[in-house]
Amino acid sequence: MENIQEMDRLFNPASLAMVGASREAHKSGTLFLKSLLSCGFKGKLYPVNPTETEVLGLKCYPSVLDIPDEIDLAILAVPARIIPKVMAECSQKRVKFAVVHSAGFSELGPEGKALENEMLAVARQGGVRVIGPNCMGLYSPGAAINTITFRNTSMNEVGPVAFAGQSGWVTENVIEMGYERGLRFSKVVSIGNQSDLTIEDMMEYFACDPQTRVMAFYVEGIKRGREFLEKARQASKKKPVIVWKAGRSEIGARAAASHTGSLAGSGTVIDAALVQGGVIPARNLDEVIDLAAGFACPVLPQGKRVGLLVEAGGGAVAGSDAAETYGLELPVLSPESQRMLVETLKGIIPPFAGPKNPVDLVWAPAESSTRLFMECSRIMLREVDAVVMVSYSIFDEHFAQEAVRLRDETKKPILVVPGHATERREGMALLTRYGIPALTLPERAMKVLAAMVGYSEHRKQD
Amino acid sequence: MENIQEMDRLFNPASLAMVGASREAHKSGTLFLKSLLSCGFKGKLYPVNPTETEVLGLKCYPSVLDIPDEIDLAILAVPARIIPKVMAECSQKRVKFAVVHSAGFSELGPEGKALENEMLAVARQGGVRVIGPNCMGLYSPGAAINTITFRNTSMNEVGPVAFAGQSGWVTENVIEMGYERGLRFSKVVSIGNQSDLTIEDMMEYFACDPQTRVMAFYVEGIKRGREFLEKARQASKKKPVIVWKAGRSEIGARAAASHTGSLAGSGTVIDAALVQGGVIPARNLDEVIDLAAGFACPVLPQGKRVGLLVEAGGGAVAGSDAAETYGLELPVLSPESQRMLVETLKGIIPPFAGPKNPVDLVWAPAESSTRLFMECSRIMLREVDAVVMVSYSIFDEHFAQEAVRLRDETKKPILVVPGHATERREGMALLTRYGIPALTLPERAMKVLAAMVGYSEHRKQD
């Protein structure tokens, strides 16, 4: 792979050529250009189309060769058959990166594969590095680029999560569902057929990228298994690496072949190899997002003892069941800690809430619930490695800040399950953004925490 | 259990006494009364409190005995120690049903159990049937009663889903999360300690209730295992019965004991027994809601062959993997059906989308996407038992109506995974309300469909 500085240009281009933008509003090139304008892309923007003179108020050039500027990134959204010609112009222009959105390449079989090879050979002549073909491009909020969720360009906050995926649909959903849940992204790329730059290249880059704290991948097929595993293992030594390996079933593999032309392998075998390398496997979109929210927390648990602090008996039962399922321990608190909890809760909650673990606040009075949750957590964290809270309504800025303070003082993660649906969505996003992972269910919190414990143990072995 | 007509009164009381309402805004009794007023409860409403003369604009009575009317339902939200006295008054008044919200009974151990028995003995003297204690009461949208999600009283549409749960937190979340997802409820009850009326009673009632098409339960402990299984088996012969058995783990069972005073059993053993009786097991809130959305569909699949129709390659891969995981079949379509699909899609989608199954529309043009989805589904349904669609943006009223038409003509279920997060929430609710189950992920759609197939097979065995 290029060195890191080179790759930074892909995600932060000073100049961008949008090949295939036109007056036709529904064409991908036009939608992408519109998205770049509405994101507020700060670099120079050049529409390219031989049949237009102006698109969306910008001067349009017949070819990239006519642009009176260097081009860091060209996005190509034109029919597959003319891609080699356009790529030749990019090559001659010494464009640094080309994102080929167009489909109709190796995913079609041998004929498409030939076209893809032709395109690639032409790109190499001029040193153009290629993303795609058959992909949705980039989401780089720091540079105000978003061709992936181009219908929704309001997601402009930067954060610690990097993602690369072989499916535009999955990648779009990770961003949109994730953003709503409070995930904030450093860099995201829809990688398509991986004719040149691959998932493995992105692993290497994300591992070095200072903006990125956790990286996740959606992989349909792994072309060179050993290389993939080695890169994932290396990246895992630096940062958590989450991998959703799809195309696991026979039919899934068939679908993957015609989708991105990838060869799929047995999911179970691959998962086992990944886990051995410290990689965190995911099985679906929900898990990718939950795990990314967990690992976006800047501290890792140092053991598997968890304190469960709830404001709802049902949450205590569901959380306890899940802790056992995922191999976590809910130790009965020491008499000393139990005494401290009774003292803290005196006169506030009924005496029948036994502070053993789970600790049940029953229903903390709104005016003191943040204080109670924090004081009880502080006591529990004397002897557990993480706290999971199941609460009805504690998701304001003040709660988030207090939780951050406690987390940073104790260096132990705090996860929250906001138990009250109506106000939940906003609260979950708020907490997750602060690095206090918020999950919809106690089960999902325990699953994420168990993955964090596993990764933490793996890192200690190095 | 009472006969069905009697039980109908619980959920549709003509008169309701709210014992414990006061001028103190944060007290449960006041919150419940406020909720009943804001729901627009149409029966007669009588606040009861010896220290008030008027509450929220309503005349307040010193005791139920002072109310110049018969009382169908009394809700008791006063401290546990005075519950026997209040219950004695209810008994003398011949109140038909009492919901005891107050906690502090058998969940505390022997002393609390004695108080619970005392209360119950007093209730029996006057033939008062009791819900609770230690519960959140009722959500009966047809009668405009909602003491469960009392902070959110806007959920007034009636539908086919009944629910009873031993946890207020779970019950509240099923309603709120479910309603947002398009579930509409017939009757919901937070059953608490089950001192008198039990989950089993509700099974029996829901099975006969004409408003209810599918019933779901959250159970922490099963007191009389054989009776529970028998009731569940009987109810399953009439309608789908979904059971989330919590308190499965050792610590979960401990938490359940101090929560609702229930004895918990081994989850795995219980699940196996339930499945044998045709009951559909769920493991968490997400599954309860997903399954209820699936079974709210008025038709069941007659076999396990599924057609997967997508507008996103990633959805095809994830859906195929999941179909295999849950034991469904994705048969390759016959040459005849493939020919019909090619004909239907000619000139609309690129020729490289092979119509084998999964069928990939790549990206159907918005103006014809509903028509394409329906025509392709119709062809696929010639040889499959259900269709799962993974789409970007087809969730308007027109789409829902067309899907309903196709479902009713073919008598085969259609499930939809709306793949575009931003507009998804509203669309999912719309479809689910129409009996077109909408799920967030292909995996979740396949899991639900597999449960529907299983239940359908079970029903055929009868």
Interface residues (C-beta under 8 A of the other chain):
Chain A: H26 A103 G104 E107 L108 G112 T149 R151 N152 G165 Q166 S167 G168 W169 V170 T171 E172 N173 E176 M177 E180 Y218 E220 A246 G247 R248 S249 E250 I251 G252 R254 A255 A256 S258 H259 T260 G267 R283 N284 L285 D286 A312 G313 G314 G315 A316 V317 A318 S320 D321 A322 A323 E324 T325 L330 P350 F352 G354 K356 P358 D360 V362 P365 A366 V390 Y392 G419 H420 A421 T422 T440 L441 E443
Chain B: H26 A103 G104 E107 L108 G112 T149 R151 N152 G165 Q166 S167 G168 W169 V170 T171 E172 N173 E176 M177 E180 Y218 E220 A246 G247 R248 S249 E250 I251 G252 R254 A255 A256 S258 H259 T260 G267 R283 N284 L285 D286 A312 G313 G314 G315 A316 V317 A318 S320 D321 A322 A323 E324 T325 L330 P350 F352 G354 K356 P358 D360 V362 P365 A366 V390 Y392 G419 H420 A421 T422 T440 L441 E443
